[in-house]
């Protein structure tokens, strides 16, 4: 993929860990200059309180031959996001790719509690970290995207539009709202960007083997299959790199506008662009969730990887 995005300028907001980090790395590998923003630095952790940092993400970009810069930005603080936009404007005059992966609300999630039992402070903070942060980012950064015909906006979410059309039993109302809102947000942003020949999509990874998820199951990327003994359906999981590869393919597609206003998944894009995960498989997690996991069937990878 090297060189597909040469000369392009990208911003990955919330690129500290998980899918967002991998997307930043793969954009850099493909030749884009990547701004990586987030709250967690080596000197200061955010409320997420994990060891990953924006500097680590930049190191990974540079390790694959990419170029970029890591900037500490709280995307809930309008003045900080406005300053980021001014800097990008001064240094590059516009933005070709905006990936909004801001989240950081998992620590507030109380699984299975109805709204009247869930911490109200936690619920409202999750909404702030999702919708408020994404709207603030779009307000300040989309003026740079519309300067570049063919610009791309990617809103990260969790779940396809079809899956998020119904409430997820066993989760929480606020988490459901935080994620399903991203599907709707992409619809509205696509409508407003249409006149500028720009594309907006929501994007969902599958069951992601993020840094946190590997820790939860007590495995590493090298022995992740061992976690299937505890959770058999984990066999459909995918690396963050899989998301990165599919987003690069979308960004490099001259006909990407066919997806505007839609929610696309890593598995869906992998099928369209014939992209494999790092192990050579091609997981289709959301098809698996519908046809196997939610159907109450035993774990099965046949036809899904």
RANOR-V538005 format. One record per residue. N is the residue number from 1. PHI is phi in degrees with one decimal (NA if undefined). Layout:
# RANOR-V538005
n=N phi=PHI
n=N phi=PHI
This chain:
# RANOR-V538005
n=1 phi=NA
n=2 phi=-54.1
n=3 phi=95.5
n=4 phi=-60.2
n=5 phi=-114.7
n=6 phi=-56.7
n=7 phi=88.5
n=8 phi=-85.6
n=9 phi=-116.6
n=10 phi=-126.4
n=11 phi=-124.5
n=12 phi=-110.7
n=13 phi=-84.1
n=14 phi=76.1
n=15 phi=-90.8
n=16 phi=-82.2
n=17 phi=-157.2
n=18 phi=62.9
n=19 phi=-62.4
n=20 phi=-62.1
n=21 phi=-60.0
n=22 phi=-64.8
n=23 phi=-62.8
n=24 phi=-59.2
n=25 phi=-64.3
n=26 phi=-70.7
n=27 phi=-62.7
n=28 phi=-64.5
n=29 phi=-59.9
n=30 phi=-80.8
n=31 phi=107.3
n=32 phi=-75.3
n=33 phi=-83.6
n=34 phi=-115.5
n=35 phi=-87.5
n=36 phi=-114.5
n=37 phi=-121.3
n=38 phi=174.9
n=39 phi=-94.4
n=40 phi=-91.4
n=41 phi=-119.0
n=42 phi=-65.9
n=43 phi=-94.3
n=44 phi=-150.9
n=45 phi=-86.8
n=46 phi=-81.5
n=47 phi=-63.5
n=48 phi=-63.6
n=49 phi=57.5
n=50 phi=-123.7
n=51 phi=-77.3
n=52 phi=-65.9
n=53 phi=-137.2
n=54 phi=-67.0
n=55 phi=-65.8
n=56 phi=-61.9
n=57 phi=-61.4
n=58 phi=-62.1
n=59 phi=-58.3
n=60 phi=-68.7
n=61 phi=-61.3
n=62 phi=-67.9
n=63 phi=-65.7
n=64 phi=-99.9
n=65 phi=89.5
n=66 phi=-89.6
n=67 phi=-131.1
n=68 phi=175.0
n=69 phi=-151.4
n=70 phi=-104.5
n=71 phi=-130.7
n=72 phi=-75.7
n=73 phi=-141.8
n=74 phi=-95.6
n=75 phi=-76.9
n=76 phi=-92.9
n=77 phi=-103.0
n=78 phi=-56.0
n=79 phi=-63.0
n=80 phi=-69.0
n=81 phi=-70.7
n=82 phi=-62.7
n=83 phi=-65.2
n=84 phi=-60.7
n=85 phi=-61.4
n=86 phi=-63.6
n=87 phi=-65.2
n=88 phi=-62.5
n=89 phi=-60.5
n=90 phi=-65.7
n=91 phi=-84.0
n=92 phi=-135.1
n=93 phi=75.3
n=94 phi=168.2
n=95 phi=-139.5
n=96 phi=-89.4
n=97 phi=-136.5
n=98 phi=-120.2
n=99 phi=-110.2
n=100 phi=-104.8
n=101 phi=-108.5
n=102 phi=-66.1
n=103 phi=-155.2
n=104 phi=83.5
n=105 phi=-100.9
n=106 phi=-60.4
n=107 phi=-66.1
n=108 phi=-94.6
n=109 phi=-78.7
n=110 phi=-112.7
n=111 phi=-57.2
n=112 phi=80.7
n=113 phi=-88.7
n=114 phi=-67.8
n=115 phi=-58.0
n=116 phi=-78.0
n=117 phi=-102.8
n=118 phi=-66.7
n=119 phi=-53.0
n=120 phi=-66.7
n=121 phi=-59.5
n=122 phi=-65.1
n=123 phi=-61.7
n=124 phi=-67.2
n=125 phi=-66.6
n=126 phi=-62.6
n=127 phi=-65.7
n=128 phi=-59.7
n=129 phi=-73.6
n=130 phi=-105.8
n=131 phi=-62.9
n=132 phi=-61.5
n=133 phi=-66.7
n=134 phi=-68.9
n=135 phi=-66.7
n=136 phi=-61.7
n=137 phi=-64.6
n=138 phi=-63.5
n=139 phi=-57.2
n=140 phi=-88.3
n=141 phi=-99.5
n=142 phi=-64.0
n=143 phi=-58.2
n=144 phi=-80.7
n=145 phi=-70.6
n=146 phi=-71.8
n=147 phi=-74.0
n=148 phi=-110.0
n=149 phi=-52.9
n=150 phi=89.8
n=151 phi=-60.0
n=152 phi=-127.1
n=153 phi=-116.6
n=154 phi=-123.0
n=155 phi=-101.8
n=156 phi=-75.6
n=157 phi=-142.0
n=158 phi=-135.3
n=159 phi=116.8
n=160 phi=-70.0
n=161 phi=-61.4
n=162 phi=-67.7
n=163 phi=-67.9
n=164 phi=-82.6
n=165 phi=-74.0
n=166 phi=-125.1
n=167 phi=-72.1
n=168 phi=-87.8
n=169 phi=-60.5
n=170 phi=87.4
n=171 phi=-97.3
n=172 phi=-145.4
n=173 phi=-59.8
n=174 phi=-69.0
n=175 phi=-61.9
n=176 phi=-57.5
n=177 phi=-63.8
n=178 phi=-59.1
n=179 phi=-87.9
n=180 phi=-64.7
n=181 phi=-62.0
n=182 phi=-65.4
n=183 phi=-61.3
n=184 phi=-70.7
n=185 phi=-57.2
n=186 phi=-64.5
n=187 phi=-62.5
n=188 phi=-67.1
n=189 phi=-66.1
n=190 phi=-61.1
n=191 phi=-64.7
n=192 phi=-75.5
n=193 phi=-91.1
n=194 phi=-56.1
n=195 phi=-65.9
n=196 phi=-107.2
n=197 phi=56.8
n=198 phi=-115.1
n=199 phi=-111.7
n=200 phi=-128.3
n=201 phi=-135.2
n=202 phi=-95.3
n=203 phi=-132.3
n=204 phi=-121.5
n=205 phi=-68.0
n=206 phi=-87.4
n=207 phi=-75.7
n=208 phi=-86.3
n=209 phi=-86.7
n=210 phi=-74.1
n=211 phi=-57.6
n=212 phi=-67.9
n=213 phi=-65.5
n=214 phi=-61.1
n=215 phi=-66.1
n=216 phi=-57.3
n=217 phi=-92.2
n=218 phi=66.8
n=219 phi=-129.2
n=220 phi=-119.1
n=221 phi=-64.1
n=222 phi=-73.4
n=223 phi=-122.4
n=224 phi=-58.0
n=225 phi=-63.7
n=226 phi=-62.2
n=227 phi=-68.6
n=228 phi=-65.7
n=229 phi=-66.4
n=230 phi=-88.1
n=231 phi=-134.6
n=232 phi=-55.6
n=233 phi=-72.2
n=234 phi=-62.8
n=235 phi=-63.2
n=236 phi=-88.6
n=237 phi=-64.2
n=238 phi=-140.0
n=239 phi=-79.2
n=240 phi=-59.2
n=241 phi=-59.3
n=242 phi=-57.7
n=243 phi=-61.9
n=244 phi=-59.1
n=245 phi=-64.2
n=246 phi=-72.1
n=247 phi=-69.2
n=248 phi=-59.9
n=249 phi=-61.9
n=250 phi=-63.0
n=251 phi=-64.3
n=252 phi=-88.5
n=253 phi=-81.0
n=254 phi=-66.7
n=255 phi=-106.5
n=256 phi=-65.4
n=257 phi=-62.4
n=258 phi=-62.8
n=259 phi=-97.8
n=260 phi=-60.8
n=261 phi=82.7
n=262 phi=-101.9
n=263 phi=-100.8
n=264 phi=-113.1
n=265 phi=-114.0
n=266 phi=-59.3
n=267 phi=-64.3
n=268 phi=-64.0
n=269 phi=-66.0
n=270 phi=-61.1
n=271 phi=-68.6
n=272 phi=-64.8
n=273 phi=-100.0
n=274 phi=55.9
n=275 phi=-117.0
n=276 phi=-110.1
n=277 phi=-73.9
n=278 phi=-64.0
n=279 phi=-90.9
n=280 phi=88.4
n=281 phi=-91.3
n=282 phi=-132.8
n=283 phi=-66.7
n=284 phi=-123.2
n=285 phi=-64.3
n=286 phi=-73.4
n=287 phi=-64.5
n=288 phi=-62.2
n=289 phi=-56.7
n=290 phi=-70.9
n=291 phi=-88.0
n=292 phi=-118.6
n=293 phi=-63.6
n=294 phi=-70.3
n=295 phi=-82.2
n=296 phi=75.9
n=297 phi=-88.4
n=298 phi=-63.1
n=299 phi=-56.2
n=300 phi=-154.6
n=301 phi=-99.1
n=302 phi=-60.7
n=303 phi=82.5
n=304 phi=-116.6
n=305 phi=-124.9
